[in-house]
Amino acid sequence: MKKKLSVVILNWNGKEMLRNFLPSVLKHSTIEGVEICVADNDSTDDSCAMLTQEFPNVRIIKLDRNYGFAEGYNRALTEVDATYTLLLNSDVEVTEGWLPPLLNYMEQHPEVAACQPKLLSWKQKSNFEYAGACGGFIDKYGYPFCRGRIMATTERDDGQYDEIVPIFWATGAALMIRTEEYRINGGLDNRFFAHMEEIDLCWRLRSRGKKIVCIPKSKVYHVGGATLNKENPRKTYLNFRNNLLMLYKNLSEKELKPILYTRMILDGVAALQFLLKGEWRNAKAVWKAHHDFKDMRPMYIAIRKENLKKTCVTYISERTNWSILFRYYIQGKKRFCQLVN
């Protein structure tokens, strides 16, 4: 029988993380038609044995190797038969009543393809969490930011962003999406492996006329950085490379060349800053990201053509026509409400 919602948690060697956070998901997700699944990326830490013994009500989807975040979810969703799927990180603590606001809104708004809850920091629960906060936006040059988080600055949650608003992207840490929309729009790009893949998917959804919203009445707490911390060169590489691939896949012909040229300059400045701080491995990661982007670009020619062909919305209001770097570093605007005003 088809489920209403499958909550799918992707795991790779995260046995202790599951022990810590899965109980909150089970406790606060007891709604008829909702199943909790753990998709295991071929863990070697006995995660599956622990789940079988300690959480027998959790459905385990075993994958034959570590496919990363993107392809791991793509493969897991082939095993899902539900109207909605909620991609949930293993380091997320959910709260009482977190699911009904999301489900009710999606039921009442068929034009909305995806949504996210308010994402707060598990380590500092009064503050928004970096990876999604209260809904994601993107600037002209492809730099993402959020209600409640701009660059490295996270705000305290004082209820200032508690209204439901349309957003450009929903965080992959807690992303509810119509399962059919996920499938027909290509899911997550498996070549990304990890990082930026949810923004890329949301860009496709928005350009094809679908809406995405943040529903702050639903609240969860995210540890963040559980796999790779912010200073990890591998994370730097994936963020820069995947961001460039995302731009190539989705930008219009008119914008593509000038924006990629500008990004070469801006990313060069970022690499120089890493060098000045003595972070030579991160500087090298930026250079490698641009090198590999050029090598990978031919693989995306057909995908880019398909995206442009299916685009029916040429102006997306949640993508700004200005630079977040200028407003943040030059104008000193550190809060989302300052950008709006």
C-alpha positions as CSV (number, residue, x, y, z in Angstrom):
1,M,0.0,0.0,0.0
2,K,1.3,3.4,-1.0
3,K,2.5,5.5,1.9
4,K,1.8,9.2,2.4
5,L,5.3,10.0,3.4
6,S,8.7,8.3,3.5
7,V,11.3,9.9,5.8
8,V,14.6,8.7,4.3
9,I,17.8,9.1,6.3
10,L,21.0,8.5,4.4
11,N,23.7,6.8,6.5
12,W,27.4,5.9,6.0
13,N,29.2,4.8,9.1
14,G,27.0,6.9,11.3
15,K,25.9,4.3,13.8
16,E,26.3,6.6,16.8
17,M,24.7,9.5,15.0
18,L,21.7,7.3,14.4
19,R,21.6,6.2,18.0
20,N,21.5,9.8,19.1
21,F,19.0,11.3,16.7
22,L,16.8,8.6,15.3
23,P,14.8,8.3,18.6
24,S,13.5,11.8,18.1
25,V,12.4,11.0,14.6
26,L,10.5,7.9,15.7
27,K,8.9,9.6,18.7
28,H,7.6,12.6,16.8
29,S,6.6,11.0,13.4
30,T,3.9,8.7,14.6
31,I,1.4,9.7,11.9
32,E,-0.6,7.2,9.9
33,G,0.9,6.5,6.5
34,V,4.4,7.7,7.5
35,E,7.4,5.3,7.3
36,I,10.9,5.9,8.6
37,C,13.7,4.5,6.4
38,V,17.5,4.4,6.7
39,A,19.3,4.1,3.4
40,D,22.7,2.7,4.2
41,N,25.7,3.5,1.9
42,D,27.4,0.2,2.6
43,S,28.6,1.1,6.1
44,T,31.4,-0.8,7.7
45,D,30.5,0.1,11.3
46,D,27.7,-2.4,11.8
47,S,25.0,0.4,11.4
48,C,22.5,-2.1,9.9
49,A,23.0,-4.6,12.6
50,M,22.5,-1.9,15.2
51,L,19.3,-0.7,13.5
52,T,17.9,-4.2,13.3
53,Q,18.5,-4.8,17.0
54,E,17.7,-1.4,18.5
55,F,15.2,0.1,16.0
56,P,13.2,-2.8,14.5
57,N,10.5,-0.5,13.2
58,V,12.9,1.3,10.9
59,R,13.0,0.1,7.3
60,I,16.5,-0.4,6.0
61,I,17.4,0.2,2.4
62,K,20.8,-1.4,1.8
63,L,23.0,0.0,-0.9
64,D,25.9,-2.1,-2.3
65,R,28.5,0.7,-1.9
66,N,29.0,4.3,-0.8
67,Y,27.3,6.3,-3.5
68,G,27.6,9.6,-1.7
69,F,24.8,12.0,-0.8
70,A,23.3,12.5,-4.3
71,E,23.3,9.1,-5.8
72,G,22.7,7.5,-2.5
73,Y,19.3,9.3,-2.3
74,N,18.6,8.6,-6.0
75,R,19.0,4.9,-5.5
76,A,17.1,4.9,-2.2
77,L,14.1,6.7,-3.8
78,T,13.8,3.9,-6.3
79,E,12.7,1.8,-3.3
80,V,10.2,4.4,-2.0
81,D,6.5,4.2,-2.8
82,A,5.1,7.3,-1.1
83,T,3.4,10.6,-2.2
84,Y,6.0,12.6,-0.5
85,T,9.6,11.9,0.5
86,L,11.5,13.8,3.2
87,L,15.3,13.7,2.9
88,L,16.6,14.0,6.4
89,N,20.2,14.1,7.6
90,S,21.2,11.7,10.2
91,D,22.3,14.5,12.5
92,V,18.9,16.2,12.8
93,E,16.8,16.2,16.0
94,V,13.2,16.8,15.2
95,T,10.6,18.3,17.5
96,E,7.0,17.5,18.5
97,G,4.6,18.3,15.7
98,W,7.2,18.9,13.1
99,L,5.5,16.9,10.3
100,P,1.8,18.1,10.2
101,P,2.7,21.7,9.1
102,L,4.8,20.4,6.2
103,L,2.3,17.8,5.1
104,N,-0.8,20.0,5.5
105,Y,0.8,22.8,3.4
106,M,1.8,20.5,0.6
107,E,-1.7,18.9,0.6
108,Q,-3.3,22.4,0.3
109,H,-0.8,23.8,-2.3
110,P,-0.4,21.5,-5.2
111,E,1.8,24.1,-7.0
112,V,4.5,23.7,-4.3
113,A,6.9,20.9,-5.2
114,A,9.1,21.1,-2.1
115,C,9.5,22.6,1.3
116,Q,11.6,22.7,4.4
117,P,11.2,23.4,8.1
118,K,13.0,26.0,10.1
119,L,16.5,24.7,10.7
120,L,18.2,25.7,14.0
121,S,21.6,24.8,15.4
122,W,21.7,21.8,17.6
123,K,24.8,23.2,19.3
124,Q,23.3,26.7,19.9
125,K,19.6,26.2,19.8
126,S,18.7,29.8,19.9
127,N,20.4,30.4,16.5
128,F,19.7,29.4,12.9
129,E,21.9,26.7,11.5
130,Y,24.2,27.4,8.6
131,A,23.0,24.8,6.1
132,G,19.5,26.1,5.3
133,A,18.4,28.3,8.2
134,C,14.9,29.6,7.3
135,G,15.0,29.1,3.6
136,G,17.6,29.5,0.8
137,F,18.1,32.2,-1.8
138,I,20.9,32.8,-4.4
139,D,22.6,35.8,-5.8
140,K,23.3,36.8,-9.3
141,Y,26.7,35.0,-9.3
142,G,25.5,31.7,-7.7
143,Y,26.4,32.4,-4.1
144,P,23.7,30.9,-1.8
145,F,22.4,32.6,1.4
146,C,19.5,32.1,3.7
147,R,16.9,33.9,5.9
148,G,18.9,33.8,9.1
149,R,22.4,33.1,7.6
150,I,24.5,35.1,5.2
151,M,28.0,33.8,4.5
152,A,29.4,32.7,7.8
153,T,27.1,34.9,9.9
154,T,24.1,33.1,11.5
155,E,21.4,35.1,13.3
156,R,19.6,34.4,16.5
157,D,16.0,33.2,16.0
158,D,13.7,35.8,17.5
159,G,10.7,34.9,15.3
160,Q,11.7,37.4,12.7
161,Y,11.3,34.9,9.9
162,D,8.3,33.0,11.0
163,E,6.1,33.7,8.0
164,I,5.8,31.1,5.2
165,V,7.6,32.5,2.1
166,P,8.7,31.3,-1.3
167,I,12.4,30.4,-1.4
168,F,14.9,29.5,-4.2
169,W,16.2,26.4,-2.5
170,A,15.3,24.1,0.4
171,T,18.0,22.6,2.5
172,G,19.0,19.0,1.8
173,A,19.3,18.5,5.6
174,A,15.5,18.4,5.8
175,L,13.9,18.5,2.4
176,M,10.3,17.4,1.8
177,I,9.5,16.9,-1.9
178,R,6.7,15.3,-4.0
179,T,8.3,12.0,-4.9
180,E,7.0,12.2,-8.5
181,E,8.5,15.7,-8.9
182,Y,11.8,14.4,-7.7
183,R,11.8,11.6,-10.3
184,I,10.5,13.4,-13.3
185,N,12.9,16.3,-12.8
186,G,16.0,14.1,-12.5
187,G,16.6,13.9,-8.8
188,L,20.0,14.9,-7.4
189,D,22.9,15.2,-9.8
190,N,25.1,12.1,-8.9
191,R,28.2,13.6,-10.4
192,F,28.1,16.3,-7.7
193,F,28.6,13.5,-5.1
194,A,27.8,15.9,-2.3
195,H,27.2,19.7,-1.8
196,M,25.1,22.0,-3.9
197,E,23.0,19.2,-5.3
198,E,19.8,20.3,-3.6
199,I,20.2,23.8,-4.8
200,D,20.7,22.5,-8.4
201,L,17.5,20.4,-8.1
202,C,15.6,23.3,-6.7
203,W,16.8,25.6,-9.6
204,R,15.4,23.0,-12.0
205,L,12.1,23.0,-10.1
206,R,11.8,26.7,-10.0
207,S,12.7,27.3,-13.7
208,R,10.0,24.7,-14.6
209,G,7.3,26.7,-12.8
210,K,7.3,24.8,-9.5
211,K,7.3,26.6,-6.1
212,I,9.4,25.9,-3.0
213,V,8.6,27.3,0.5
214,C,9.9,27.4,4.0
215,I,7.4,26.5,6.7
216,P,8.8,27.8,10.0
217,K,6.1,26.4,12.2
218,S,7.9,23.1,11.7
219,K,11.2,23.2,13.6
220,V,14.3,20.9,13.7
221,Y,17.8,21.1,15.1
222,H,20.8,20.3,12.9
223,V,24.3,19.5,14.1
224,G,25.9,20.4,10.7
225,G,29.4,19.6,9.5
226,A,29.0,16.0,10.6
227,T,30.7,14.6,7.5
228,L,33.1,17.3,6.5
229,N,33.8,20.4,8.5
230,K,33.8,23.9,6.9
231,E,37.6,24.0,6.7
232,N,38.0,20.7,4.9
233,P,39.7,21.1,1.5
234,R,37.5,18.3,0.1
235,K,34.4,20.3,1.0
236,T,36.0,23.5,-0.4
237,Y,36.6,21.6,-3.7
238,L,33.1,20.2,-4.0
239,N,31.4,23.5,-3.1
240,F,33.4,25.5,-5.7
241,R,33.3,22.8,-8.5
242,N,29.6,21.9,-8.0
243,N,28.6,25.6,-7.9
244,L,30.2,26.2,-11.3
245,L,28.6,23.1,-12.7
246,M,25.2,24.3,-11.4
247,L,25.7,27.6,-13.0
248,Y,26.6,26.0,-16.3
249,K,23.6,23.7,-16.2
250,N,21.0,26.4,-15.4
251,L,22.1,29.9,-16.5
252,S,20.6,31.4,-19.7
253,E,22.7,31.9,-22.8
254,K,22.8,35.6,-22.1
255,E,24.1,35.3,-18.6
256,L,26.4,32.3,-18.9
257,K,29.7,33.8,-20.2
258,P,29.7,37.1,-18.2
259,I,28.8,35.3,-14.9
260,L,31.4,32.5,-15.4
261,Y,34.0,35.1,-16.2
262,T,33.1,37.0,-13.1
263,R,33.3,33.9,-11.1
264,M,36.8,33.2,-12.3
265,I,37.9,36.6,-10.8
266,L,35.9,36.2,-7.6
267,D,37.1,32.6,-7.0
268,G,40.7,33.7,-7.7
269,V,40.3,36.3,-4.9
270,A,39.0,33.5,-2.6
271,A,42.0,31.3,-3.4
272,L,44.3,34.3,-2.7
273,Q,42.6,34.8,0.7
274,F,43.2,31.1,1.6
275,L,46.9,31.5,0.7
276,L,47.2,34.7,2.8
277,K,45.7,32.8,5.8
278,G,48.2,29.9,5.2
279,E,45.4,27.5,4.0
280,W,47.3,26.4,0.9
281,R,45.3,23.1,0.6
282,N,42.0,25.1,0.4
283,A,43.6,27.4,-2.2
284,K,44.7,24.4,-4.2
285,A,41.1,23.0,-3.9
286,V,39.7,26.2,-5.5
287,W,42.2,25.9,-8.4
288,K,41.4,22.1,-8.8
289,A,37.6,22.9,-8.8
290,H,38.0,25.2,-11.8
291,H,40.3,22.8,-13.6
292,D,37.9,19.9,-13.1
293,F,34.9,22.0,-14.0
294,K,36.4,22.7,-17.4
295,D,37.0,18.9,-17.9
296,M,33.5,18.0,-16.9
297,R,31.7,20.7,-18.8
298,P,31.4,18.7,-22.1
299,M,29.5,16.0,-20.1
300,Y,26.8,18.6,-19.3
301,I,26.1,20.0,-22.8
302,A,23.1,17.8,-23.4
303,I,21.8,18.3,-19.8
304,R,22.1,22.1,-20.2
305,K,20.2,22.0,-23.5
306,E,17.4,19.9,-21.8
307,N,17.2,22.3,-18.8
308,L,16.9,25.3,-21.1
309,K,14.3,23.6,-23.2
310,K,12.2,22.8,-20.2
311,T,12.5,26.3,-18.7
312,C,9.2,28.2,-18.6
313,V,10.1,30.8,-15.9
314,T,12.8,33.2,-17.0
315,Y,12.6,35.4,-13.9
316,I,12.9,33.9,-10.5
317,S,12.4,36.5,-7.8
318,E,14.3,34.5,-5.2
319,R,17.4,34.8,-7.3
320,T,18.7,38.3,-6.8
321,N,20.2,40.6,-9.5
322,W,22.9,41.8,-7.1
323,S,26.0,40.4,-5.4
324,I,25.7,39.1,-1.9
325,L,29.5,39.4,-1.5
326,F,29.2,43.2,-2.2
327,R,26.3,43.7,0.3
328,Y,28.0,41.6,2.9
329,Y,31.6,42.6,2.7
330,I,31.4,46.1,1.3
331,Q,28.1,47.4,2.7
332,G,28.3,45.4,5.9
333,K,24.8,43.9,5.6
334,K,25.0,40.8,7.8
335,R,21.3,40.1,8.3
336,F,18.7,39.0,5.8
337,C,16.2,41.7,6.9
338,Q,18.8,44.3,5.9
339,L,19.0,42.9,2.4
340,V,15.2,43.0,2.1
341,N,15.0,46.6,3.3
